[in-house]
């Protein structure tokens, strides 16, 4: 598997300081389905678009991804996410 740049930002301050790596083509955004999460998705999507990066939102099946993982388990969460990822990314990042 090729080395891929990966970044995680878990707070508004981290998001504000996030610099997109050169060559970054897609950004997957996983956020809570509340007002703060929607606001973060909107702001980060705008920044990504301005940098020429396609922003894609990942949606939890239940309330949030922690709920999905605890109640559905890792296998079902991976299957749920697989349908939301670009197919080549699903092959790279998720178990087959």
C-alpha positions as CSV (number, residue, x, y, z in Angstrom):
1,X,0.0,0.0,0.0
2,X,1.4,3.4,-0.9
3,X,2.1,5.9,1.9
4,X,-0.9,8.2,2.2
5,X,-1.0,11.5,4.0
6,X,-3.6,11.3,6.8
7,X,-4.7,14.0,9.2
8,X,-7.1,14.2,12.1
9,X,-8.6,17.3,13.7
10,X,-10.8,16.8,16.7
11,X,-11.6,20.4,17.7
12,X,-12.4,23.8,16.2
13,X,-8.9,24.9,17.0
14,X,-7.4,21.9,15.3
15,X,-9.6,22.5,12.2
16,X,-8.6,26.1,12.1
17,X,-4.9,25.1,11.9
18,X,-5.4,22.3,9.4
19,X,-3.2,22.7,6.3
20,X,-4.1,20.5,3.4
21,X,-1.1,18.5,2.2
22,X,0.1,19.1,-1.3
23,X,-1.5,16.6,-3.6
24,X,-4.5,16.1,-1.4
25,X,-7.5,15.4,-3.6
26,X,-10.2,14.4,-1.2
27,X,-11.1,15.2,2.4
28,X,-13.5,13.0,4.3
29,X,-15.2,14.8,7.1
30,X,-16.8,12.9,10.0
31,X,-18.7,15.2,12.3
32,X,-21.5,14.9,14.9
33,X,-25.0,15.5,13.5
34,X,-25.5,18.6,15.8
35,X,-25.4,22.3,15.0
36,X,-21.6,22.5,15.8
37,X,-20.9,19.5,13.6
38,X,-22.9,20.9,10.7
39,X,-21.1,24.3,11.1
40,X,-17.7,22.6,11.1
41,X,-18.6,20.6,8.0
42,X,-19.7,23.8,6.2
43,X,-16.6,25.8,7.1
44,X,-14.2,22.9,6.4
45,X,-15.9,22.1,3.1
46,X,-15.5,25.8,2.0
47,X,-11.8,25.8,2.9
48,X,-11.2,22.5,1.2
49,X,-13.0,23.7,-2.0
50,X,-10.9,26.9,-2.0
51,X,-7.8,24.7,-1.9
52,X,-9.0,22.5,-4.7
53,X,-9.8,19.6,-2.5
54,X,-13.1,17.7,-2.8
55,X,-14.8,17.5,0.6
56,X,-17.0,14.5,1.3
57,X,-19.1,14.1,4.4
58,X,-19.3,10.8,6.2
59,X,-22.6,10.3,8.0
60,X,-23.1,8.0,11.0
61,X,-26.0,5.6,10.9
62,X,-27.0,6.3,14.5
63,X,-26.4,9.5,16.6
64,X,-22.6,9.6,16.0
65,X,-19.8,7.3,15.0
66,X,-19.1,6.3,18.7
67,X,-22.7,5.1,18.9
68,X,-22.3,3.2,15.5
69,X,-19.1,1.5,16.7
70,X,-20.5,0.6,20.1
71,X,-23.9,-0.6,19.0
72,X,-23.3,-1.9,15.5
73,X,-19.7,-3.1,15.8
74,X,-16.7,-2.5,13.6
75,X,-17.8,-4.8,10.8
76,X,-21.2,-3.1,10.3
77,X,-19.6,0.4,10.7
78,X,-17.0,-0.5,8.0
79,X,-19.8,-1.7,5.7
80,X,-21.8,1.5,6.3
81,X,-18.8,3.7,5.6
82,X,-17.9,1.6,2.5
83,X,-20.9,3.0,0.7
84,X,-19.9,6.6,1.5
85,X,-16.3,6.4,0.3
86,X,-15.0,6.8,-3.2
87,X,-14.6,3.1,-4.4
88,X,-10.8,3.2,-4.7
89,X,-10.6,4.6,-1.1
90,X,-12.9,1.9,0.2
91,X,-10.6,-0.7,-1.3
92,X,-7.5,1.0,0.3
93,X,-8.9,1.8,3.7
94,X,-11.4,-0.8,4.7
95,X,-11.1,-4.5,5.2
96,X,-12.5,-6.6,2.3
